[in-house]
Amino acid sequence: MVINLTNAGIILTSPAWADEDSNIDFVFSVFPTQESWDEVFSIASTDPACTGSDILSYDHFLEAVDYRPDFLTNPTQEENMRELAAFLAHVSLETNGAGPGQYNGGLCFAEEVDCRDAYCDYCTGMGGGLDESPACLYGYYGRGALQITNPDNYLRTSNEVFGDERLWYNPDLMLEGTTAWDASLAFWLTREGGLIDSKTTVPGLTTCHEAIVTYNDFGKTVEVINGNLECENPDPDFIEKTRKRGEYYKTYLQDFSDKLGLFYEEPDNLTCAGD
């Protein structure tokens, strides 16, 4: 497939595995080149301390998106823009390498910072035998684009992506090939979550995909991803974490709307904790 980017004055040839009129076309409309990707994720592309940049690469993202035809194939460009901005906002917050007030630090880390050496325990208290999973106590810390954590999520994600339990037995496989993106897109598109007594506009359970595309509620995507940790927790650190997710979302909406020639409107429904 050849995409003629007349405004940029170049001809871009997409990967051989990309289908005509696929979601890859939309990604190329926002990120037509490696350079355009690097501009958005500028810290990851320039700072050698960003150990996740090769794992969470542009090429790996394109390939993972191509495997997920339900991602970015919504009826309108505006809906696609919201979905891409929301997904990358969460990814950027969870892989962030930027300092306070900066929103260019996404894709810096593919592993939860400090957990490999600090022995973060996601097993204790899991119940149902999951606290005796093969990589317990300290193997199920966050990895990937949407930092998958705990043995239950590794087990479910492994079955969603591979149809077997390989990530449950060896969580480090999350960092090989396109799996960091594959696992996170699988979670985004298929995993239902949220709070029954939700303070967002969307009651009950839903997926991140449906929350942002159908309901235009970014706060609900926070609720699906991090539940009561950010949505029912008065801890200032978690309140700040949710705020930063929203700031990344607004940053990407502004940037993508400019690239697509769409009107930018300040989004509502950015939090999940209510007023």
Backbone bond lengths (Angstrom), bond angles and torsions (degrees), N, CA, C in turn:
res aa  C-N    CA-C-N  psi(-1)  N-CA   C-N-CA  omega(-1)  CA-C   N-CA-C  phi
1 M - - - 1.448 - - 1.514 109.21 -
2 V 1.319 117.14 137.72 1.456 122.60 176.24 1.516 108.31 -119.33
3 I 1.318 116.92 128.46 1.444 122.12 177.50 1.519 108.33 -107.05
4 N 1.313 116.74 122.75 1.460 121.25 -178.93 1.524 109.11 -91.61
5 L 1.316 116.54 103.75 1.456 121.05 179.89 1.527 108.57 -92.64
6 T 1.328 115.93 81.68 1.458 120.37 -173.08 1.521 112.24 -64.11
7 N 1.342 117.45 -35.35 1.454 119.35 -178.77 1.527 111.51 -65.28
8 A 1.336 115.08 -33.31 1.460 119.00 -179.52 1.517 111.61 -87.83
9 G 1.334 116.64 -12.22 1.452 120.40 178.83 1.506 114.25 74.50
10 I 1.334 117.37 25.12 1.459 120.12 -178.86 1.514 109.92 -134.59
11 I 1.311 114.07 161.21 1.458 120.95 171.75 1.518 107.18 -109.02
12 L 1.326 116.51 125.70 1.461 121.06 -178.63 1.518 109.53 -112.68
13 T 1.308 116.53 126.35 1.457 120.91 176.00 1.512 108.56 -99.72
14 S 1.330 116.36 119.87 1.459 119.97 -178.73 1.519 110.11 -81.39
15 P 1.341 117.28 166.98 1.464 120.33 -178.98 1.517 112.70 -57.71
16 A 1.322 115.94 153.69 1.462 121.27 -175.41 1.519 112.24 -62.65
17 W 1.360 116.54 -25.41 1.458 118.56 -176.55 1.528 112.77 -84.27
18 A 1.321 118.98 -3.59 1.459 121.39 -178.37 1.527 110.56 -83.75
19 D 1.340 116.59 135.55 1.452 122.05 179.83 1.525 110.57 -91.37
20 E 1.323 115.82 149.30 1.464 121.08 176.56 1.524 109.41 -59.62
21 D 1.340 115.82 138.90 1.463 122.63 177.60 1.534 112.25 61.12
22 S 1.305 117.89 30.49 1.453 121.74 178.95 1.519 110.24 -92.29
23 N 1.323 115.61 179.73 1.461 119.73 174.97 1.531 111.42 -63.43
24 I 1.325 116.73 -20.81 1.460 120.00 175.67 1.528 110.58 -61.67
25 D 1.317 116.94 -35.51 1.463 119.95 177.51 1.524 111.00 -58.71
26 F 1.331 115.80 -41.32 1.458 118.15 179.48 1.530 110.85 -66.88
27 V 1.327 116.79 -42.55 1.466 119.29 177.86 1.518 110.20 -57.85
28 F 1.327 117.50 -42.77 1.458 120.86 178.99 1.529 112.48 -64.69
29 S 1.322 117.30 -26.95 1.459 118.96 177.79 1.524 111.99 -70.53
30 V 1.332 115.98 -21.33 1.464 121.21 178.01 1.526 111.61 -101.74
31 F 1.334 115.30 -41.01 1.467 121.63 -179.92 1.539 108.61 -124.19
32 P 1.339 118.16 78.93 1.458 119.49 -175.36 1.522 114.37 -72.36
33 T 1.318 117.89 -18.99 1.458 121.60 -175.50 1.519 110.25 -143.36
34 Q 1.328 115.18 165.24 1.464 120.23 172.35 1.530 110.06 -58.62
35 E 1.309 116.71 -37.85 1.457 121.01 -178.83 1.535 111.66 -63.44
36 S 1.323 116.59 -39.06 1.466 119.30 179.23 1.520 111.06 -67.39
37 W 1.330 116.58 -34.74 1.469 122.67 174.76 1.532 109.61 -64.18
38 D 1.311 115.85 -46.60 1.464 120.82 -177.95 1.524 112.04 -64.16
39 E 1.327 117.70 -31.35 1.458 120.30 178.45 1.525 111.74 -65.23
40 V 1.323 116.69 -38.69 1.470 120.45 -179.56 1.527 110.61 -74.28
41 F 1.332 115.69 -40.96 1.462 120.55 -179.04 1.531 108.75 -106.60
42 S 1.321 114.67 60.62 1.462 119.92 -167.26 1.523 113.50 -70.03
43 I 1.322 117.87 -32.19 1.461 118.79 178.85 1.516 110.40 -69.34
44 A 1.328 117.08 -45.65 1.465 120.52 179.32 1.525 111.53 -60.40
45 S 1.331 117.08 -32.96 1.463 120.51 -176.09 1.521 113.47 -82.08
46 T 1.345 117.01 -12.25 1.468 118.87 -175.16 1.520 114.63 -123.59
47 D 1.314 118.43 -23.69 1.465 121.34 -173.87 1.527 110.12 -94.41
48 P 1.344 118.93 116.44 1.460 121.17 -179.69 1.517 113.98 -63.17
49 A 1.330 117.88 -15.15 1.469 120.61 177.19 1.520 112.28 -74.62
50 C 1.326 117.15 -12.90 1.470 121.40 -179.09 1.526 109.30 -80.61
51 T 1.311 115.56 88.56 1.464 121.74 -174.06 1.525 113.39 -73.40
52 G 1.334 117.59 -10.91 1.456 119.65 -177.64 1.506 115.28 -96.59
53 S 1.322 117.95 -2.64 1.466 119.84 -171.17 1.525 112.92 -65.71
54 D 1.325 118.11 -35.45 1.470 119.65 178.56 1.517 111.49 -72.81
55 I 1.324 117.30 -36.55 1.471 121.07 178.35 1.520 110.29 -67.88
56 L 1.335 116.26 -43.79 1.463 122.12 -178.38 1.531 110.19 -96.51
57 S 1.297 115.47 50.85 1.460 121.08 -172.06 1.531 112.42 -83.12
58 Y 1.313 115.03 165.12 1.465 123.35 175.63 1.533 110.90 -58.65
59 D 1.326 117.03 -48.54 1.464 120.22 -178.50 1.519 111.40 -63.43
60 H 1.323 117.41 -42.04 1.462 120.20 178.15 1.527 111.26 -64.06
61 F 1.329 116.62 -38.22 1.465 120.22 177.92 1.524 110.97 -63.04
62 L 1.330 117.37 -47.49 1.464 120.43 179.64 1.516 111.68 -58.16
63 E 1.318 116.58 -43.49 1.456 119.87 -178.72 1.523 111.33 -66.53
64 A 1.332 116.86 -41.34 1.462 120.27 179.17 1.520 111.47 -65.44
65 V 1.323 117.40 -40.34 1.466 121.12 178.09 1.521 110.82 -62.19
66 D 1.317 116.41 -39.96 1.462 120.11 179.97 1.523 111.99 -61.65
67 Y 1.330 117.30 -29.19 1.467 121.30 179.27 1.519 112.74 -79.66
68 R 1.351 117.19 -7.07 1.465 121.16 -175.94 1.524 110.34 -121.88
69 P 1.330 117.89 81.27 1.469 120.75 -174.85 1.519 114.30 -65.95
70 D 1.340 119.14 -12.99 1.463 120.62 177.79 1.524 112.29 -85.51
71 F 1.323 117.10 -5.30 1.455 121.55 -179.38 1.523 109.42 -96.24
72 L 1.341 116.38 125.07 1.473 122.60 177.43 1.523 113.29 65.63
73 T 1.319 116.64 30.40 1.471 120.53 172.55 1.527 108.98 -122.63
74 N 1.313 115.58 45.88 1.453 122.69 179.43 1.529 110.19 -83.24
75 P 1.325 118.62 167.02 1.467 120.27 -174.13 1.523 115.18 -62.89
76 T 1.338 117.96 -27.71 1.461 119.26 -175.85 1.526 111.43 -128.39
77 Q 1.321 116.27 158.05 1.457 121.04 175.04 1.526 111.08 -63.29
78 E 1.323 116.30 -36.20 1.465 119.77 -179.68 1.525 110.81 -61.49
79 E 1.334 116.65 -41.33 1.468 120.04 177.89 1.526 110.99 -67.19
80 N 1.326 116.39 -40.90 1.464 119.29 176.34 1.527 111.21 -62.38
81 M 1.328 116.21 -41.31 1.455 120.22 179.13 1.527 110.64 -61.24
82 R 1.329 117.09 -45.23 1.471 120.28 178.81 1.517 110.79 -60.27
83 E 1.331 116.20 -43.56 1.463 118.44 -176.95 1.522 111.57 -66.13
84 L 1.327 117.33 -45.33 1.462 119.75 179.97 1.525 110.68 -64.50
85 A 1.328 117.21 -42.64 1.465 120.71 179.85 1.523 111.35 -63.80
86 A 1.323 117.09 -42.23 1.465 120.55 -179.03 1.523 111.02 -67.89
87 F 1.323 116.85 -45.57 1.468 119.91 -179.96 1.522 110.55 -60.24
88 L 1.331 117.06 -48.67 1.461 119.84 -177.81 1.519 112.02 -71.02
89 A 1.328 118.20 -25.12 1.465 120.49 174.94 1.520 110.58 -63.80
90 H 1.331 116.68 -47.28 1.469 120.01 178.44 1.528 110.94 -65.46
91 V 1.313 116.24 -43.19 1.464 120.10 178.09 1.528 109.87 -58.62
92 S 1.323 116.51 -45.63 1.461 120.32 -176.25 1.520 111.78 -65.28
93 L 1.329 117.48 -40.97 1.461 119.57 178.00 1.526 110.54 -62.68
94 E 1.324 117.05 -40.61 1.462 120.09 -174.47 1.520 112.91 -81.67
95 T 1.318 117.66 -12.67 1.474 121.36 177.97 1.522 110.58 -119.57
96 N 1.309 116.85 21.56 1.458 123.91 -166.31 1.525 113.93 -68.26
97 G 1.332 115.46 135.08 1.453 121.34 173.07 1.505 112.58 -122.79
98 A 1.342 117.13 13.47 1.465 121.63 -177.22 1.522 111.20 -91.62
99 G 1.318 115.19 156.70 1.449 121.17 175.90 1.515 111.65 -82.27
100 P 1.334 117.69 178.14 1.464 121.92 179.86 1.525 111.54 -55.87
101 G 1.329 115.07 135.46 1.454 120.71 177.10 1.507 115.37 79.07
102 Q 1.340 117.89 0.43 1.462 121.45 178.61 1.530 109.80 -106.84
103 Y 1.317 116.11 142.27 1.463 120.84 -178.64 1.525 110.25 -131.71
104 N 1.333 113.59 49.63 1.470 121.32 176.16 1.529 110.75 -132.27
105 G 1.355 116.07 23.59 1.462 119.79 -171.57 1.503 115.99 -104.87
106 G 1.346 117.77 10.93 1.456 120.04 -178.80 1.517 113.44 -65.71
107 L 1.338 115.50 152.80 1.466 125.13 173.99 1.532 112.99 73.36
108 C 1.317 116.89 18.03 1.468 119.83 -179.37 1.522 111.89 -77.22
109 F 1.336 116.71 -40.72 1.459 120.92 -176.06 1.535 110.62 -126.35
110 A 1.325 116.73 129.68 1.466 121.23 177.38 1.520 111.86 -96.85
111 E 1.336 116.63 -1.91 1.463 122.07 176.35 1.519 108.86 -127.10
112 E 1.328 116.01 149.44 1.450 121.42 178.40 1.528 109.70 -58.87
113 V 1.315 116.16 122.27 1.463 121.41 -173.55 1.530 110.65 -58.95
114 D 1.325 115.39 130.78 1.467 124.74 175.40 1.530 114.69 78.86
115 C 1.334 119.08 -7.57 1.458 118.82 -172.82 1.528 113.40 -79.14
116 R 1.336 118.58 -29.88 1.461 118.38 -179.25 1.527 110.80 -62.33
117 D 1.311 117.14 -41.22 1.460 120.60 -178.17 1.523 112.84 -92.90
118 A 1.332 117.03 -21.99 1.464 119.58 -175.92 1.525 112.51 -93.79
119 Y 1.321 117.55 -2.86 1.460 122.00 175.33 1.526 112.48 59.30
120 C 1.322 116.54 64.73 1.457 121.78 177.50 1.531 109.87 -73.39
121 D 1.304 116.82 124.28 1.464 123.37 -175.27 1.524 109.73 -96.12
122 Y 1.337 116.10 108.88 1.460 121.16 174.56 1.528 112.02 -107.15
123 C 1.329 117.17 12.86 1.459 120.90 -175.79 1.519 113.48 -101.53
124 T 1.310 116.98 -42.67 1.455 121.05 -174.47 1.519 111.29 -57.77
125 G 1.335 114.59 127.47 1.453 120.33 178.65 1.514 115.21 87.19
126 M 1.333 118.46 1.47 1.459 120.10 -178.90 1.521 112.41 -65.71
127 G 1.331 117.62 -38.41 1.454 120.34 -179.17 1.512 112.54 75.23
128 G 1.315 115.54 175.07 1.457 121.23 178.68 1.512 113.94 60.80
129 G 1.321 117.18 22.20 1.461 121.30 -178.68 1.506 114.14 81.86
130 L 1.337 118.07 -6.92 1.461 120.33 -178.21 1.520 112.20 -68.46
131 D 1.336 116.71 -21.97 1.463 118.77 177.07 1.525 112.01 -72.20
132 E 1.340 116.36 -4.45 1.464 121.80 175.92 1.533 111.17 -113.96
133 S 1.326 116.33 21.42 1.466 120.95 179.33 1.526 110.69 -61.83
134 P 1.336 117.82 158.15 1.474 121.25 -170.25 1.520 115.39 -56.11
135 A 1.341 118.46 -33.27 1.463 120.21 -177.03 1.528 113.02 -102.02
136 C 1.336 117.99 14.12 1.465 120.60 175.96 1.524 109.53 -70.89
137 L 1.284 119.29 152.67 1.454 129.06 5.44 1.528 113.89 -86.78
138 Y 1.330 117.63 -25.47 1.456 119.27 -161.67 1.527 114.48 -114.19
139 G 1.323 118.10 13.78 1.455 119.11 -173.11 1.511 115.96 -92.61
140 Y 1.335 118.41 -10.97 1.463 120.12 -169.92 1.535 113.15 -106.20
141 Y 1.336 115.62 37.05 1.455 119.41 174.32 1.530 109.54 -76.22
142 G 1.339 116.21 175.14 1.452 120.52 -171.76 1.518 114.52 -67.97
143 R 1.315 114.25 131.53 1.466 121.90 173.89 1.524 108.43 -141.89
144 G 1.323 114.90 153.20 1.455 119.54 175.66 1.514 112.09 104.17
145 A 1.326 115.16 -167.97 1.455 121.07 179.47 1.528 110.42 -79.36
146 L 1.322 117.15 -48.09 1.464 122.05 171.10 1.523 108.50 -99.53
147 Q 1.267 119.53 56.52 1.456 128.27 172.86 1.542 115.03 10.20
148 I 1.329 115.27 76.04 1.461 121.60 178.43 1.522 109.02 -65.67
149 T 1.347 117.53 129.41 1.459 121.91 -179.93 1.526 110.72 -131.46
150 N 1.323 115.33 159.41 1.473 129.91 174.89 1.537 112.34 73.14
151 P 1.321 117.05 150.55 1.473 120.39 -173.26 1.516 114.26 -61.92
152 D 1.328 117.51 -33.45 1.462 119.88 179.37 1.520 110.79 -62.71
153 N 1.329 117.91 -45.57 1.459 120.84 179.73 1.526 112.01 -67.59
154 Y 1.331 117.73 -36.90 1.463 119.51 176.55 1.528 110.66 -64.73
155 L 1.316 116.80 -40.64 1.464 120.69 179.83 1.525 110.88 -66.05
156 R 1.316 116.81 -48.53 1.464 120.45 -178.27 1.526 111.51 -66.50
157 T 1.322 116.43 -41.51 1.462 120.54 179.89 1.520 110.89 -65.49
158 S 1.316 117.30 -39.40 1.455 120.82 179.45 1.517 110.71 -61.29
159 N 1.320 116.49 -42.69 1.466 119.53 178.37 1.521 111.72 -68.43
160 E 1.332 117.65 -35.12 1.467 120.64 178.38 1.522 111.66 -67.51
161 V 1.324 117.06 -39.91 1.463 121.16 -174.42 1.518 112.08 -86.39
162 F 1.339 116.55 -43.93 1.461 120.53 -171.56 1.530 114.47 -112.83
163 G 1.324 117.01 -15.08 1.460 119.04 -175.75 1.511 112.88 75.02
164 D 1.329 117.32 16.77 1.461 121.74 175.98 1.527 108.54 -150.36
165 E 1.332 117.49 -170.58 1.460 121.59 -170.54 1.524 113.15 -108.67
166 R 1.313 117.98 25.57 1.475 120.19 -171.66 1.529 113.37 -62.48
167 L 1.336 117.83 -37.57 1.467 119.01 -179.77 1.524 111.98 -71.16
168 W 1.306 116.15 -27.01 1.466 121.11 177.38 1.529 110.16 -69.25
169 Y 1.322 115.09 -39.76 1.466 119.48 178.81 1.523 112.17 -77.74
170 N 1.334 117.22 -32.95 1.458 120.73 -176.94 1.531 109.09 -139.74
171 P 1.340 117.57 84.54 1.464 120.52 -176.14 1.528 114.39 -59.06
172 D 1.326 118.08 -24.64 1.467 119.87 -179.37 1.522 112.83 -66.34
173 L 1.334 117.50 -15.75 1.464 119.67 175.56 1.528 111.58 -63.70
174 M 1.337 116.73 -16.60 1.460 120.51 176.45 1.526 111.01 -59.19
175 L 1.322 117.18 -23.48 1.456 122.11 -174.10 1.517 113.03 -96.50
176 E 1.335 117.88 8.90 1.460 121.38 -178.76 1.524 111.49 -103.62
177 G 1.314 116.17 137.96 1.463 121.79 175.64 1.518 111.97 58.20
178 T 1.327 115.83 -135.39 1.465 121.01 -178.74 1.519 113.21 -92.09
179 T 1.340 117.76 6.57 1.466 120.70 -170.98 1.519 112.82 -61.10
180 A 1.331 118.65 -35.54 1.467 120.58 179.46 1.520 111.44 -57.95
181 W 1.338 116.47 -39.67 1.465 120.58 176.22 1.526 111.17 -79.67
182 D 1.336 117.52 -42.13 1.467 121.05 -178.51 1.526 111.08 -56.15
183 A 1.324 115.92 -47.61 1.462 120.72 -177.28 1.523 111.33 -63.19
184 S 1.321 116.25 -40.19 1.456 120.37 -177.16 1.528 111.59 -72.36
185 L 1.321 117.86 -37.12 1.464 120.17 175.94 1.525 111.04 -68.26
186 A 1.326 116.96 -36.75 1.465 120.10 176.61 1.527 110.05 -61.47
187 F 1.323 116.54 -44.65 1.467 120.80 177.70 1.525 109.72 -60.73
188 W 1.320 117.32 -48.25 1.465 122.85 -176.71 1.524 112.06 -57.95
189 L 1.305 116.19 -42.59 1.462 121.19 -172.22 1.518 114.00 -86.87
190 T 1.321 118.32 -29.40 1.470 119.53 -168.37 1.514 115.52 -120.03
191 R 1.331 118.25 -22.28 1.468 119.52 -172.53 1.520 111.38 -82.89
192 E 1.325 116.73 115.63 1.456 120.40 176.96 1.521 109.95 -83.40
193 G 1.322 115.86 136.84 1.446 120.86 178.88 1.507 110.80 -159.96
194 G 1.316 115.30 -172.61 1.451 121.00 -177.81 1.512 110.80 118.03
195 L 1.311 115.39 -179.51 1.452 122.53 -177.29 1.527 110.10 -110.64
196 I 1.322 116.38 137.26 1.460 120.37 178.78 1.534 109.75 -60.97
197 D 1.327 115.27 -44.84 1.463 120.43 178.21 1.528 108.40 -92.53
198 S 1.311 115.47 66.43 1.455 121.15 -174.03 1.519 111.87 -80.01
199 K 1.341 115.37 143.25 1.459 120.60 174.66 1.529 111.29 -97.02
200 T 1.332 116.43 6.50 1.455 121.16 174.12 1.522 109.18 -87.34
201 T 1.327 116.79 -174.50 1.470 120.08 177.66 1.521 111.96 -82.39
202 V 1.342 116.93 -1.72 1.466 121.20 -174.31 1.530 109.35 -120.47
203 P 1.316 119.02 103.50 1.461 120.50 179.48 1.522 111.47 -74.94
204 G 1.323 115.45 152.43 1.455 120.21 171.99 1.509 114.02 75.66
205 L 1.330 114.92 -157.38 1.458 122.02 -173.27 1.523 111.52 -93.23
206 T 1.322 115.28 145.23 1.460 121.48 173.95 1.523 107.88 -161.70
207 T 1.316 117.20 177.59 1.460 121.96 173.93 1.521 109.80 -97.21
208 C 1.318 116.45 161.89 1.469 119.94 174.25 1.519 110.72 -59.53
209 H 1.321 116.00 -41.97 1.470 121.75 179.71 1.523 110.99 -55.59
210 E 1.312 116.52 -49.42 1.461 120.16 -177.99 1.529 110.97 -70.35
211 A 1.334 116.89 -36.96 1.466 120.09 -178.34 1.520 111.69 -60.10
212 I 1.331 117.25 -41.26 1.468 119.40 -175.28 1.527 111.88 -89.35
213 V 1.328 117.94 -34.28 1.469 119.99 -177.00 1.525 111.20 -81.34
214 T 1.323 116.97 -50.22 1.463 120.88 -175.58 1.514 112.20 -80.49
215 Y 1.346 116.51 -42.32 1.467 120.35 -172.22 1.531 113.47 -105.42
216 N 1.317 118.22 -9.48 1.465 122.06 -179.72 1.526 110.68 51.95
217 D 1.331 116.26 46.62 1.466 121.33 -177.67 1.521 109.24 -124.90
218 F 1.320 115.69 96.74 1.469 120.41 179.41 1.525 110.99 -64.60
219 G 1.325 117.16 -36.20 1.460 120.14 178.79 1.518 112.46 -57.87
220 K 1.321 116.69 -35.25 1.466 119.47 178.98 1.523 110.67 -67.30
221 T 1.335 117.66 -34.12 1.467 118.28 176.81 1.528 110.60 -65.47
222 V 1.337 117.32 -35.51 1.467 120.24 174.30 1.521 109.81 -60.77
223 E 1.319 116.07 -43.53 1.464 122.22 -178.85 1.528 111.44 -62.35
224 V 1.322 116.72 -41.10 1.468 120.39 178.77 1.523 110.33 -65.43
225 I 1.323 117.06 -40.54 1.458 121.48 -175.22 1.520 112.26 -76.89
226 N 1.321 117.35 -42.67 1.465 118.91 -171.48 1.519 114.41 -129.45
227 G 1.327 117.36 10.43 1.451 122.36 168.61 1.510 115.54 43.58
228 N 1.357 114.93 -133.75 1.460 118.77 -174.71 1.520 113.63 -74.22
229 L 1.345 118.59 -9.92 1.459 119.66 177.69 1.530 111.18 -62.20
230 E 1.325 116.74 -40.11 1.461 120.06 -179.79 1.519 113.08 -106.66
231 C 1.321 117.04 -20.11 1.455 119.34 -171.23 1.527 113.83 -101.58
232 E 1.321 117.81 -16.41 1.467 120.87 178.11 1.521 110.46 -132.99
233 N 1.327 116.50 30.27 1.451 121.32 -174.19 1.538 108.70 -124.54
234 P 1.339 117.70 118.32 1.467 119.68 -179.48 1.526 114.27 -78.51
235 D 1.325 117.47 -0.46 1.465 121.05 -179.50 1.530 109.37 -59.42
236 P 1.330 118.14 124.94 1.466 120.67 -178.61 1.524 113.88 -57.14
237 D 1.336 117.44 -31.18 1.466 119.79 179.84 1.524 111.17 -63.76
238 F 1.328 117.64 -39.23 1.456 120.37 -179.78 1.524 111.20 -76.59
239 I 1.319 117.51 -33.72 1.466 120.52 174.05 1.526 109.96 -61.91
240 E 1.335 116.15 -41.98 1.456 120.76 178.56 1.526 111.39 -66.99
241 K 1.315 116.72 -35.59 1.464 120.67 178.75 1.522 110.69 -62.24
242 T 1.330 116.46 -44.18 1.465 120.20 177.85 1.526 110.85 -63.98
243 R 1.322 116.54 -40.75 1.467 120.02 179.17 1.524 110.95 -60.54
244 K 1.331 116.58 -41.76 1.466 120.20 -179.73 1.526 111.25 -66.45
245 R 1.320 117.62 -35.90 1.469 119.37 174.44 1.530 109.80 -57.61
246 G 1.326 115.57 -46.28 1.455 120.15 -179.76 1.518 112.87 -64.20
247 E 1.334 117.39 -36.52 1.459 120.75 178.52 1.529 110.92 -67.15
248 Y 1.318 116.86 -40.74 1.463 119.37 174.44 1.531 110.50 -61.12
249 Y 1.316 116.33 -42.57 1.466 120.51 179.98 1.525 110.53 -59.81
250 K 1.322 117.35 -47.53 1.466 120.79 179.67 1.529 111.36 -63.54
251 T 1.329 116.36 -38.75 1.471 120.43 178.55 1.518 110.76 -60.85
252 Y 1.326 116.63 -45.20 1.457 119.93 -178.06 1.519 111.80 -72.54
253 L 1.324 117.51 -37.64 1.464 119.09 176.27 1.523 111.16 -59.27
254 Q 1.315 116.58 -43.30 1.463 120.49 179.82 1.525 110.70 -62.62
255 D 1.332 116.09 -47.69 1.459 121.15 -178.46 1.525 111.43 -64.10
256 F 1.319 116.86 -47.12 1.466 120.28 -175.93 1.517 111.46 -69.74
257 S 1.330 117.47 -36.60 1.464 119.09 178.83 1.530 110.50 -64.86
258 D 1.323 117.10 -36.50 1.465 120.32 175.86 1.529 110.51 -63.23
259 K 1.319 117.01 -44.24 1.462 121.02 -178.29 1.523 112.23 -67.02
260 L 1.327 116.06 -33.69 1.463 120.56 -176.34 1.526 112.83 -92.63
261 G 1.331 116.93 -6.15 1.454 119.89 -177.55 1.510 112.88 71.08
262 L 1.336 117.26 31.54 1.457 122.56 179.70 1.527 109.57 -104.99
263 F 1.315 115.77 153.76 1.457 120.88 179.59 1.525 108.94 -72.48
264 Y 1.333 115.98 131.87 1.461 120.25 177.00 1.519 109.66 -93.88
265 E 1.317 115.57 127.94 1.451 121.92 176.16 1.518 108.15 -126.01
266 E 1.329 116.56 132.56 1.460 120.60 179.50 1.535 109.60 -56.09
267 P 1.348 117.90 123.85 1.457 119.86 -174.24 1.532 112.88 -75.16
268 D 1.325 115.23 149.96 1.462 122.59 171.44 1.531 108.85 -96.69
269 N 1.311 116.16 179.23 1.473 122.20 170.30 1.526 112.22 58.05
270 L 1.329 115.43 53.19 1.464 119.63 -176.88 1.529 113.15 -93.49
271 T 1.326 118.08 -16.95 1.460 119.97 -176.51 1.523 110.72 -118.91
272 C 1.328 114.10 167.75 1.468 119.25 -179.23 1.528 111.48 -121.18
273 A 1.338 117.46 1.82 1.463 120.81 -175.04 1.513 113.29 -96.68
274 G 1.320 118.13 -0.78 1.460 120.90 -177.37 1.517 110.97 79.09
275 D 1.323 116.26 -176.60 1.472 121.02 -178.05 1.532 111.17 -76.06
